[in-house]
């Protein structure tokens, strides 16, 4: 998205094999690590903006804290790189899972209750916002909803539905907010260009739907049976209480604050966007 607007983008990668994916979207791959401050200072020099979306949720032997280190310490290191290299603006990517389970429409002022992985994202937000000090450094936070694309959470869900192993809790009556990957990208760009320092912005398509409806739609597109329902207690045994609580939570959110900056999602409902993603996946 940034490159399509004429920006020169450096994509930080640890694995040279990822260079192709950076080049495919018009970026310049640079080797570094958010946990190695020296490499960050090298590549941040001359930049006008830093966007932190790096994550590594997989545990590694001897590094059970890696996910937290990448998100939180990575934020701290990028802040320091921004200060050292006089980068004036930084956007910290997070997620709307930091919000509490609630029946009302979620805005940026809604109550938070970060649990599990969302606690890590929330702490990364706090680390970034603590460094917000205009005009030397402006820090903003973005909280996307359920971003669907060929990867992340979406691909495993699609494969589980295809194999008939996916389950929804209590029929999937809880409402979530979705957003396509391209619309998420334009949301980040809008925040980076027009957002106010120290502010938080949700990115969702504005049409919350029951999770079960989403899962059943995917099943129909795959010509597979609708996912079965299971109880919350059964989900706890499978996923643990924290993840099960996330899966049962109501998180219907608004992007009104972002739309006030001029952003409008192309996919206002998930059906067309999901159909396009599945076609691209060969499903």
C-alpha positions in Angstrom: 0.0 0.0 0.0 2.8 2.5 0.9 4.7 1.6 -2.3 1.6 2.1 -4.4 1.4 5.7 -3.1 5.0 6.3 -4.2 6.7 5.7 -0.9 10.1 3.9 -0.7 9.7 1.0 1.8 12.3 -1.0 3.5 11.0 -4.4 4.7 13.0 -5.7 7.7 13.6 -9.5 7.5 15.7 -11.9 9.4 15.5 -14.7 6.8 16.9 -13.8 3.4 14.4 -16.3 1.9 11.7 -13.7 2.7 13.2 -11.2 0.4 11.1 -12.3 -2.5 7.9 -11.5 -0.7 9.1 -8.0 0.2 10.1 -7.3 -3.4 6.8 -8.6 -4.7 5.0 -5.7 -3.2 7.6 -3.1 -4.3 9.7 -3.0 -1.1 13.4 -3.2 -0.5 14.3 -6.1 1.8 16.9 -5.4 4.4 18.4 -7.9 6.8 18.0 -7.2 10.5 16.2 -8.1 13.7 13.9 -6.0 16.0 15.9 -7.6 18.9 19.2 -6.3 17.5 19.3 -2.5 18.0 22.4 -2.0 15.9 20.7 -3.4 12.8 17.6 -1.2 13.4 19.7 2.0 13.6 21.4 1.1 10.3 18.1 0.7 8.4 16.0 3.4 10.1 18.4 6.1 9.0 16.7 8.4 6.4 13.2 7.0 7.1 10.1 9.2 7.8 8.1 6.4 9.4 8.5 3.1 11.2 5.7 0.5 11.3 6.0 -2.3 13.8 4.0 -5.4 12.9 6.7 -8.0 13.6 5.6 -11.0 15.6 6.9 -14.4 16.4 4.2 -16.4 18.2 6.1 -19.8 17.9 8.0 -20.9 21.0 11.6 -21.9 20.5 13.7 -24.1 22.8 15.1 -21.9 25.5 13.1 -18.9 24.4 9.6 -19.2 25.8 9.5 -15.4 26.0 10.2 -14.8 22.3 6.7 -13.7 21.3 6.8 -11.0 24.1 10.3 -10.0 23.3 9.6 -9.4 19.6 6.4 -7.4 20.3 7.3 -5.5 23.4 11.1 -5.2 23.4 10.9 -4.8 19.7 8.8 -1.8 20.2 11.3 -0.4 22.7 14.2 -1.0 20.3 12.3 0.6 17.4 11.5 3.6 19.5 15.2 4.0 20.3 16.1 3.6 16.6 13.6 6.3 15.7 15.0 8.7 18.3 18.6 8.0 17.3 17.9 8.4 13.6 15.4 11.3 13.9 12.5 9.3 12.5 9.5 11.5 13.4 6.6 9.0 13.3 5.9 5.4 14.4 2.9 3.2 14.1 2.5 0.2 16.4 0.3 -2.6 15.0 -1.8 -4.4 17.7 -5.2 -6.1 17.5 -8.8 -5.6 18.7 -8.5 -8.6 20.9 -7.3 -6.3 23.7 -10.9 -5.2 24.2 -13.1 -6.9 26.8 -15.9 -9.2 25.9 -18.9 -6.8 25.7 -22.3 -6.7 24.0 -22.0 -3.0 22.9 -20.2 -1.7 19.8 -16.6 -1.3 20.6 -14.9 2.0 20.1 -11.3 3.1 20.9 -12.7 4.2 24.3 -14.1 0.8 25.3 -12.9 -1.2 28.2 -9.9 -3.4 27.6 -9.1 -6.8 29.1 -6.1 -8.1 27.4 -5.5 -11.9 28.0 -3.0 -14.3 26.5 -1.4 -13.1 23.3 -3.5 -9.9 23.4 -1.7 -9.0 26.6 1.5 -9.0 24.7 0.1 -6.7 22.0 -1.3 -4.4 24.7 2.0 -4.1 26.4 3.6 -3.3 23.0 1.0 -0.5 22.7 1.9 0.9 26.1 5.6 0.8 25.3 5.0 2.7 22.1 2.6 5.3 23.5 4.9 5.9 26.5 7.4 7.3 24.0 5.0 9.6 22.2 6.6 13.0 22.4 5.7 15.3 19.6 7.3 16.9 17.7 10.4 14.7 18.2 8.5 11.4 17.9 4.8 10.8 17.2 3.5 7.3 18.1 0.1 5.9 17.0 -1.5 2.5 17.6 -3.7 0.5 15.1 -6.0 -2.3 16.3 -7.3 -4.3 13.3 -10.2 -6.7 13.8 -10.3 -10.2 12.3 -8.0 -9.7 9.3 -8.7 -12.4 6.6 -6.1 -13.3 4.0 -4.1 -16.3 2.9 -2.3 -16.9 6.2 -2.4 -16.1 9.9 -5.5 -17.5 11.6 -7.6 -17.7 8.4 -5.7 -20.5 6.6 -5.8 -22.9 9.6 -9.5 -22.3 10.0 -10.1 -22.9 6.3 -8.2 -26.2 6.5 -10.0 -27.3 9.6 -13.4 -26.6 8.0 -12.3 -28.4 4.9 -11.4 -31.5 6.9 -14.5 -31.3 9.0 -12.7 -30.8 12.3 -13.6 -27.2 13.1 -16.0 -26.4 15.9 -17.8 -23.2 17.0 -18.7 -22.6 20.6 -22.4 -22.5 21.4 -23.4 -22.2 17.8 -21.1 -19.3 17.1 -23.7 -16.7 18.1 -21.0 -14.2 19.3 -20.4 -11.2 17.0 -17.0 -10.4 15.6 -15.7 -7.6 13.3 -13.8 -8.6 10.2 -11.6 -6.7 7.7 -9.9 -7.8 4.5 -6.1 -7.7 4.3 -6.1 -5.0 1.5 -8.4 -2.8 3.6 -6.2 -3.3 6.6 -3.3 -2.1 4.5 -5.1 1.1 3.5 -6.1 1.6 7.1 -2.5 1.5 8.2 -1.6 3.9 5.5 -4.4 6.3 6.4 -3.3 6.3 10.1 0.3 6.8 9.1 -0.5 9.8 6.9 -3.4 11.5 8.8 -3.7 10.0 12.3 -3.1 12.1 15.4 -0.1 11.5 17.6 -0.8 9.4 20.7 -4.1 8.1 19.3 -5.5 4.6 18.8 -7.5 3.5 15.7 -9.6 0.4 15.1 -9.7 -1.1 11.6 -12.8 -3.1 10.9 -15.3 -3.3 8.0 -18.1 -1.9 10.0 -20.5 -4.8 9.6 -20.1 -7.2 12.6 -21.4 -10.7 12.1 -21.8 -13.8 14.2 -18.7 -16.0 14.1 -20.8 -19.0 13.3 -22.2 -17.3 10.2 -18.7 -16.6 9.0 -17.6 -20.2 9.5 -20.7 -21.5 7.8 -20.2 -19.2 4.8 -16.6 -20.6 4.5 -18.0 -24.1 4.7 -20.5 -23.4 1.9 -17.8 -21.9 -0.3 -15.7 -25.1 0.2 -18.7 -27.3 -0.4 -18.3 -28.8 3.1 -20.7 -29.4 6.0 -21.3 -26.6 8.4 -19.0 -26.7 11.4 -20.5 -28.5 14.4 -21.2 -26.7 17.7 -19.5 -27.5 21.0 -19.9 -26.3 24.6 -17.6 -23.8 26.2 -16.4 -26.4 28.6 -15.4 -28.7 25.7 -13.5 -25.8 24.1 -11.7 -25.2 27.4 -10.5 -28.8 27.4 -9.2 -28.4 23.8 -7.7 -24.9 23.8 -7.5 -23.8 27.4 -9.7 -21.3 29.2 -8.1 -18.1 27.8 -8.3 -19.1 24.1 -11.8 -20.5 24.6 -12.9 -17.3 26.2 -11.6 -15.4 23.2 -13.4 -17.7 20.8 -16.7 -17.1 22.7 -16.3 -13.4 23.2 -18.4 -10.6 21.6 -16.3 -8.1 19.8 -18.4 -6.0 17.4 -16.3 -2.9 16.7 -16.6 0.4 14.9 -14.1 2.2 12.6 -15.8 5.5 12.8 -12.7 7.2 14.1 -10.6 6.0 11.2 -13.3 6.8 8.7 -13.3 10.4 10.0 -9.8 10.5 8.5 -11.1 9.6 5.1 -10.7 5.8 5.1 -13.4 3.7 3.6 -13.2 -0.2 3.3 -13.7 -1.6 -0.1 -15.1 -4.8 1.4 -17.9 -3.6 3.7 -19.0 -7.1 4.4 -16.9 -10.3 4.5 -18.6 -12.4 1.9 -17.1 -11.0 -1.3 -13.7 -10.6 0.2 -13.5 -14.1 1.7 -14.7 -15.5 -1.7 -11.8 -13.7 -3.4 -9.3 -15.0 -0.8 -10.5 -18.6 -1.1 -10.2 -18.4 -4.9 -6.7 -17.2 -4.5 -6.0 -20.1 -2.3 -7.4 -22.5 -4.9 -10.4 -23.3 -2.6 
